[in-house]
Amino acid sequence: MRARAEIRSFSHRGEGAGVVVGAGSDLSGITVFVPGTVPGDLVEIQVLEKKRNYARGKLLEVLREGPGRTQEVCPVAARCGGCSWQHLRYDLQLYWKETILREALHRIGKSPECEVKAAVPSPKVLGYRNKVEVPLQVRQGKVVAGFYEPYSHRVVPSEECPLEHPLARELVAALLAQVRKRGYSIYDEKTGKGHVRHIVARIAPGTGERMGMLVSTTVRLPGALELAKEVMESVQGVKSMVLNVNREMTNVILGNQWKLLAGRWYVEDVMSVAGAGSLRFRIGPGSFYQVNSEQAATLYKIALDACEISSADVVYDVYSGIGTMTLFASKKARFCVGIEEAERSVMDAKVNARLNGVDNVAFVAGKAERVLPSVLARFGRPSVVLLDPPRAGLAEDVIPVIVRSSPRTIVYVSCNPSTLCRDVARFKELGYLPEWAIPVDMFPMTPHVESVVKLKRSS
């Protein structure tokens, strides 16, 4: 069914949200979500899905352009799901991220009084991604690499992605050439057959070091050692070549088995945060490390400034990863404790502490909801708690434990406004009020919203 729609805002997923217009349409007045549109657009759509209270549509034609619509810099942007806001002017991307966060705080967080500050723009809006995970498929008998179409697992072939760090794309191209040269079978999600699933490139922008990775269904990938050697010899700065094994029939990219093919297990990066100096980090193949390194330094400064750490403070960094914020916080605090579920990341964090000569930290492996009580018994109550959980937000049991420890300040870093604001509402019920929130644009050209919220104990 075809229809016309007037786009009025964005959904929390970054799709244009509007209403079907036109007296002749059976759907007139119903809410409709249409990717690739901007507020103010009048569009012709194909209705793909009809629910009781809303519909989803595919953009067919823009009949009237809304303010802020601009030309994409990538020729496949309209089909690729990697950066779905390239058609929106950057100043309006920031405005809508701020709006999405404010509306989530009002609707989900039950905190309309929380001040939402202006979004912080990224130093780079293109070429910022230091990690790239590229799926492979066979199209017309040829191995292609690219990114998935929205809501599908159909690869849109792409020789270049404007969001990637230039050093990443060069490494992806070298790995793809090796896959084609060696005639590897490509994994088919429908049949579960084939060997190579993804190509991964990881860059340390502060040093220029690079890591290449193949994701395979087998640890015995023929010629993998020779492949790794050739890539390291032909691409400058490649310090690590790794094979990841994922045999599961899943859309999760990485498996739990790793094999070092050449070089070392890590790349080293240097990051500087204003007011906290510079630190060196070793990043393993499975480590979490913010993909926008320059903006990560800004994010950490905002979060650490919000903590107002003194030399007498004990700081807990919950979901601490490889220890980035923990180690920067340690420069101001008496003692810092990092809590992280992934044991490999905890090992990396301990190495990073030694690498930087930091001895006023401890790192504990385990789920936060399980280990927090024993951490409190061992290290005492925190003055400040830093939180940076995955997209799912905090486990329900974590919040009351943190509240009972009675820190003066909680600083919550989040990549998901919905789960952030759900947790803010829980903290508010237990006496911690959101003082302010600020979007920090870690992902230009996408609708993803990273933010920092400061919560203070009510008097």
N, C-alpha and C positions, 0 to 999 in steps of 0.2 A: 504494500500500500504506500502511495506517495502522499506527502502532506507538506504544508508550509509551517515553519516555526519561527518564532521571534525569541532570540536568545537574550536573557536578562541578567544572568550571573554565572558563577561556576559552581559545580558540585564539589564535594570534598575530595573527589578523585581527579579534579581538574577538567572534567568534561563541561562543555557549555550546557547550561540549564535554562530552559525556557518553556514556552507554552505553544501548543499547536493553535494556529490562527486560521480563520477562513470559515465562513458560515457553511460552506458545502462539505466540510470534513466531519466524519463521525467522531473524530477525536478532539474536536474543537474545545480548547480550554484546558486540556490535560497537560500535565507536566511532562516534558520530554528532555532526555539527555542526549547530546550530540557531540561526539569528539570532533576536534578540528574547528570549532567555532569560538567566537568571542562575544561578550555582551554587546548588544547593539546590532548584531547580525540579523538579517532576515534571510532565511535559507530554505531551500527545497531539500527535503529529506526522503529517504526510504525508511519506512517504519520496520524495524527488525524484530521488535519484541513488544508485546502489549500486556501490561499487568493491570490490576484493578485501578491503581491510583497514578500510574506513570507509564511512560513508554521509552524505548531506546531507539535511536535513529542513526542512519548513516548519511553523512553529508553528500549531497549530489551537486548542489550549486549554491553559491552565495549570490543572492539577489540584491542585497544591500549590505555594504560593509559597515561593521561597527567601528567606532573610534579605537585606534590602537592596533588594528589588524595590520600586519606587515608581511613582507615576503620572506619565506623560509630561506636559510642559507644552504640547506642540504636538499638535494634533488629528490630524496626518498622520504623526507620528513613527514609528508602527509600519510604515508603508508606504514612507516616504522613506529614502533611503540617506545622507542628509546627516549625521545625528547619531544613530547606532545604539545609544548608551548612555543615552538619556534615561530609560529604565526602571530604571536602576541608581543608587542613592543615591551622592552625590558622594564621600563619604569612602571608599566601596568602589571607585569608579572609580580613585581615587589608589592604593589598596592593590593593585588588580589591575595597574595600569601598572607599579608597582614590581615586582610578581611576574613580569610578562612580561619586563621587562628582566633581572631576576636569572636567570630560567630560560634566556634567550638567552645571557647571559654564561657560564653553566655549560655549556650544550649546544653552542652554536656557537662561543663565544669561548674555550672551554677554560680558563676563568678562574674557577673556583668560589671562589677566595680573594679575588676583588675585592669590596671593600666596596660594597654598594648602599645609598645613603642614602635616607631617607624622601622621597617625592615632594613637590615644591613646588607647593602649590595655586595656581590662577590667581586674581588679584584679582576677576575677573568670571567667572562660569560661564555667563552668558547675555549677549547683546549685545556680544560682543567682536570679532567678525569685521570687519576693516576693508576686506576685499575680497570681493566676491560675484560669482560667475559663474553666470548663470542661463540654462539652455537653454529654448528655445521649441518648442512643438509646436502643431498644430491638433487640437483635440478637439471633435467634434460641431459643426464649422464655426466654432469660436471659437479665437482665439490665446490660449494659456495659457502661463504661466511657472511654473516650480517646480524640482524636483530629481528626479533619476533614482531609480527603484526600485532596490534592491540587485541587482547582476548583470544589469542590463537597461538599455535606453535608452528606457524608457517614463517620461514625465514625470508626476510627481505634482503637480498644481496646488497652489500655495501662495501665498496673498496676503501672509502674514507668516511670517518665520522667526525664532524667538527667539534664534538664535545671532548674527544679523546686528547690526552697529552700527545704531542707529536712523536715522542719516543715510543709510546705504546703502539701506535699504528704501524710503525716500521717493524716492530717485533711481531705483531700479528701477521703482517704480510709475509715475513720470513717463515713463520711457523706454518701458515697455510700453504706456502710453496713446498715445504717439506712433506706435508700430508699428501698433497697431490703427487709429488715426485715418487713417493714410496707406495702409492696405490692403496693406502689404508682404507678399509671398509668403514663407512660412516654409520653411526648408530641410528636406527629407525625406531622411533618411540612406539609405533603401532605393533611392530613385530618383536621388539626387544633384541633384534640382531644387529650386528655391526660393532666396531671397536671404538672409534674415536668420536667423542660427543661434543667437546668444547675446546677452544683455544683460550688461554688466559695470559694476559700480559700485565705485569705489575711494575710500576715505576717509582723510584725514590727521587722526587724532584730536587731535593736539596743536595744530592750527590750525583745524580745522573745514572745511578745503578739500576739495572733492569733484571727482572725475573720472568722467565718463560715457562709455561705450563701446558701440558696436554691432559685432558680428562678422558680416560679410557675405561672400557669395561673389563680390561685385562691388564694384569701387571706384566705380562710377557708380550709386550708390544714389539714385534720384530723390527730390528734396526733402530730402536729408540735411543740407544747409547750413541750411535753414529749420528743420528739426527741432532742430538743435543750438542755434540762436538762441533758439527758443521755450523749450527746457529751461533754458538759462542765465538767461533772463529770469524764469522761473516758479519755479525752485528756488534758494534762497539758498545761496551758497557754492560753486556749481559754477564752477570756474576753467578746466576743460579738457573738451572734447568731441572724441572721437577715433573714427575708423572703422578697424577692423582687417579685413583681407581674408584669408580662408581658403577657398581653392578646392578643397582636398584632400578626398578621401573618407576621412576619418579621424575618430577620436574625440578628437584633440588639439584644444583649444579655439581657440587663437590661431594665426593664420598669420604670415608674415614681412613682410607689406606693411602700411604704416600711412599714414593720411591725417588731418591735423589739420582738424577741421571748424570749431572755434571756440575762442577763448581761447588758452591756451598748452599746450605739450607736457607739462607736469608739474604736480603739486601739491607743496606744501612742507609738511613735517611737522617738529615739534620733539620730540626724545626726550631724556629725562634718565636717566642711569645713576648710581646712588649711588656716590660716590667718583671719578667720571670727568666730572661736569658735564653740561651740555646741549649738544646739537649740532642743527643744522638740516640737513634732507635734502630734496633734490629727487627726487621719485619719478616716473619715466616710466611710460607705459602698459604696457610689458613688463618693468619692473623687478621683481626679487624683493625683497619687503619682508615681514617677518613679519606674519601676519594678526592676531595678538593683540599689539597694541602695548604694553600695560601689562606683560604677562608677558615680552615680548621684553626689556624693560629689566632684568628680574630674570635672565633667561637670560644676557644679556651680562655682568652683574655677576659671576655665578657663573663663567662662562668666563674672564673677565679676571682675577678673583681667583686662579683656579687657575693662571694663567700666571706669577704672582708676578713681574711685569715690573719691572725696575729701569731707571734712567736711562742705563745703559750697554748695554742690550739692543737687538738687532735682532730684530724680530718679522716672521715671514711669516704672512700670512692667505691661505690657499689656498681657493679658491672664495669670493671676497670680495664678490661681488655689487656693490651700489652703494657699498660701502665703510663700512658701518655699524660693524662690529667693528674694522676697520682704523683708523678715525679715532678711536674711543674708546681703542684701544690706544696710539695715537700720543701721547696725553696723558701717558703714563708712560714710553714707550720712547725710545731715541735715534733709531731709524729704523724705519719699518714698510713692508713691501712687500705689496701686494694682488695676487693672481693670480686672474683670472676669464676664463672662456671667452667669455662674451657681450660682444661689443665695445660694444654700446649701454650695458650696465651699467658698463663701464670708463669710458666717456665721462661717465656720470652720477657715478661715483666721483670723477673728476678735478674735475668741477664742484663736488661737495660739499666736497672739500678746499679749493678756493678760497673757497667760500661761508663756510667756518668759519675761514679764515685759517691752515690747517694746511699747513706746508711741509716737514715731516720724513716725508713719505710718497711712495711711487711706486706706480703701478698699471700692471700688465702684462696685455695681452690675449693669450689663447691657452689651449689645453688644458694643464692642469698637467703632465701627463706629458711634454709636448713642450718647454715653456718653462722648467721648473724648472732644468735644467742651465745654461742661459744666464743665468737670474736669479742663480743661485749664483755664477757667474763674475763677474757685474757687481756684486753687492751683498754678497758674502761669506756665510759660514755664519750661519744664524739661531741665536739663543739659545733662541727659543721658536717653535713652529709651531702655529698655529690652523687647524683643519680644520672646514669646514661644507659638506660636499658634498650633492648632491641625493640622492633616495631610493636610487638605484643604488649609492651609496657611492663609494669611491675606485677609480679605474682601477688595475689591478694594477701597472703600471709606476711609479706615484707612490710607493708605499711604500718600495721600496729606495732611491730617490733621497733621500727624506726621512731615512731611517735613516743613509745615508752622510754626510749633512750634519751629523749628530751633535748635534742640539739637546738641551738638558738636559731639556726638557719638551715634550710634545705634548698639546694639548687638543683633543678631538674632539667636535664638536657634531653630533648626528644626529637625523633624524626617522624612522629605520627601524632598529629593534633588530636585525633579521636581518643587514643589510649592515654595520651598525656592528660587531657582534660577529664577523662574518667578518673584518673588517679588524683588529679587536683581536687575533684569533688570529694573523694575519700579522705584526703588529708584535711580538707576544710571541715568536714564533719568531726574530725578528731582534734581540731584546734590549731591547725596550721593554715594561715590565710595567704593566698597569692598576692604579693605586693606589686609585681609587674611581670610582663612577658615581652619577649622581643624575638621576632623572626630573624634568623641569620641565614641568608640565602646560600646554602651549600650546593644547590643543584639547579643552576640557571638553565633555562629552556625546558624545565620540567615543572609539574605542579607540586613536587615534593616540598614539604615545609619542615625545616629544622628550626627549633626554637629553644629558648632558655627561659625558665620561669623561676623567680625567686619567691620562696615561701618563708614566712616568719611566724614564730610561735605567738599566738594571741595572748594578750595580757589578762 
